[in-house]
């Protein structure tokens, strides 16, 4: 379309217009502006500055060798413009609907044009630098980022839900930070959290900054990855979409987003794979975060456990608490709080962080007396991984362990769940405005 031309890099002093039918020469490319030469009347030419976004989907990108002759176009849906030859090195700049913009070689230089995204998928992507790809042994790994500060790839909130964001977090040894890497028959790798969800480029977007989430494995292009040696034990992790796994802004704060970006060889794109069985990475973990993650992980490992007989309270958690086998023929032995205490015992935080009690109100009071923070329903608080959820007046009805919150719904694991028969341990959820909800306590997890 018609594009203003300016005399300065600040793009404030207009000196002319480039029209949609004009062919221009691009002399300099910067993120905000390009310096171009364009035609004017009388077969003359003039030079000036235009916004980069007026002509380019990106200022650079990954390069590939084309595997076929491919027709190029002036613009998406426009007239043909030439072609890419089989074997030409093509730089992919970004997608625009069903078309993909590329930079490709012509006699005397390069040309910018578009090819169909279908042709990009079939004849361009996945063909670059094959000799540089590294073989990684199948296994479970912690992925340490090159930005340092003991930061690793992490599933937000240790959630197992599809669509959960992938982020950077301080290493804590939790399941949220352990990923199974397995080579597929097509030569690409599947990278999946131990919860079974695979690393996935959201909506299969081919652009700088496209978000990385977790999703059920389908083997689609946006779930396939390869490793490129980056030296010093690190790898660049390339998506089959052509971009690389990248830490937003090379940040080191907990929660920094993980995305894809064109290759830039920075530390933000370097990853070291450390076996999960030897995952210290040479630095000390954050024990405070680890305690919460360990508690949730232990609770999840018990999902599916049920009473030995329906409605009997006869279950191993009560065996542990009472140091003998009990059932409701001898009295009343509810065990939701007992289950939380058992999980705490198994993770080494019983009594120091979580009280040893079978009573839900006593559980709430004991958490608070140990420095836990109370959050009543209606306070606007969003519960987090490792919080304890309570139901009933004065927290006297039921208790569970929070996994994560999504929107207005909290997901948790609870024992003595009465929706199973026999009663058992289950993944549960409820609205933050649920009538019987009392609130939450964030335990005083210790460093």
FENQUI-V8216 format. One line per field, one symbol per residue. ss: DSSP state (H for helix, E for strand, L for the rest). phi: phi as a letter, one per 30 degrees, with the letter a starting at -180 (. if undefined). psi: psi as a letter, one per 20 degrees, with the letter a starting at -180 (. if undefined). A space follows every 10 residues. Layout:
BEGIN
ss = ???
phi = ???
psi = ???
END
This chain:
BEGIN
ss = LLEEEELLLL LLLEEEEELL LLLLEEEEEL LLEEEEEEEE LLLEEEEEEE EHHHLLLLLL LLEEELLLLE EEELLLLLLE EEEELLLLEE EEEEEELLEE EEEEEELLEE EEEEEEHHHH HHHLLLLLLH HHEELLLLEE EEEEELLLLL EEEEEHHHLL LLLLEEEEEE LLLLHHHLEE EEELLLLLEE EEELLLLEEE EHHHLLLLLL EEEEELLLLL HHHLEEEEEE ELLEEEEEEL LLLEEEEHHH LLLLLLEEEE ELLLLLHHHL EEEEEHHHLL LLLLLLHHHH HHHHHHHHHH HLLLLELLLL LLLLLHHHHH HHLLLLLLLL LLLLLHHHHH HHHHHHLLLE LLLELLLLLH HHHHHHHHHL LLEEEELLLL LLLLLLLEEE ELHHHLLEEE EEEEEELLEE EEEEEEELLL LLLEEEEEEE ELLLLLEEEE EELLLLL
phi = .dbdcbcbdd hccdblbcce ddcccccbbb dcbbcbcbdb dihcbbbacb deddbbdaca ldcbcdcadb dcbdaeiddd bkacdejddc cdclcbidbb dbcbdbeilb bcabbddddd ddbbdicche dcdcccdelc bccddddihi cbdbdeihdc ddjddcbcad ebidddccbd cbdcddjdcc cbdddjdcdb deihdcadje dcbcaedbid edccbbccdc ihicbdccdd djcbdbceih dcdejedcbc aedbidddcc bccceddbcd iibddddddd dddddddddd dcejdbedbe icidaddded dchadbaddc lcbdbddedd ddddddcibd idcbdcaccd dddddddddc jdcdbdeidj dcdbejdccb bjehiccaba cdcabbiccc cbcbchdddc bdeacbdbaa ddceedddlb bdddecd
psi = rppqqqiqii linpiappqh iqprpohppr hhqqoqpqqa qkkrqqqapr phihhqiria aqqqpqjrpp prqgrpjaqq ibqpqpiqpp pphrqncjqp prpqqrpjcr qpaqrqhghg ghifqjjqkh iiqqppppap qpopqiibkk prpqppjkqj qqipqpaqqp pjjrhijppp ppprhjirqp opqiiipqpp opjkpnqpip qpaqqqpijr hjjqqrpppj qkjqqpopqi iirqpqppjk qjqpipqpaq qqpjkrhijp ppoppiimjh jjrprnhghh gghhgggggh iipiprqhpp jijnqhhhgg gikrprrjii bomqjghhgg ggggghjjjp ghgpqnqjpg ghgghhggij jqppoqpiii poqrpiqppq qrpkkjgqqa ppgrpocjpp prpqrkpiiq orqapqprqr qijpgipgbq poqmpq.
END
